[in-house]
Structure formats: structure tokens, C-alpha cells
């Protein structure tokens, strides 16, 4: 019976607990670290992090990228309604599109 279970099924006999266990449980247990391993990893990780320079974008660079994306979105929205002709020095506003999209044009 024991041989048949170990050869033809996903179970094995654990001699320490004297129980049959599923093989996937053993794989899951082996994937987790013990408390001692975690503590030693934490201490080693600090020294590794301190020796390596930080990688990736800095805080300011990330913020600048986000800001530039927001500005691009706003300009693309304005581009639907407004165009500038520098040669003739004209500012062309499409009022029909503005009204259709429920915007109000206020001239000063």
C-alpha cells in the first residue's frame, strides 16, 4: 500500500510526523524561509543596499515626467479648439466645436 501511494499518487510518507502528505505541500513549505534565514537576509540586504547606488528615476524626475504628461494632455485638448497662424499673426478659435463640447467662450 505504501509503495503504491508513493509511486502512483501525489502523496508521500513523512517519517517525522508519521503521516501521508501531498507533494505540493512539501514544495510550498520549501519555498518559505525560516525566521533565522529572514534575519540573516535582512542584515545582508542592508549592506548590499548601502553599497549599491539607487537605480531608476529619482523623485524629482518622476514628478517632472508626470507634470509634462499632464501638460501634453492639456495642450492636446486645446489643440481641438485653437490654432495659431504665426505668419499671418492670427489666432483661430473653432467656436462651433467649443459650443458642441459644452464650453463657453469669453472674450476680454
Secondary structure, DSSP 8 states (H G I E B T S, - for coil): -HHHHHHHSSEEEETTTTEEEEHHHHHHHHHS--HHHHHHHHHHHHHHHHHS---S--HHHHHHHHHHHHHHHHHHHHHTTEEEETTTTEEEE-HHHHHHTT------
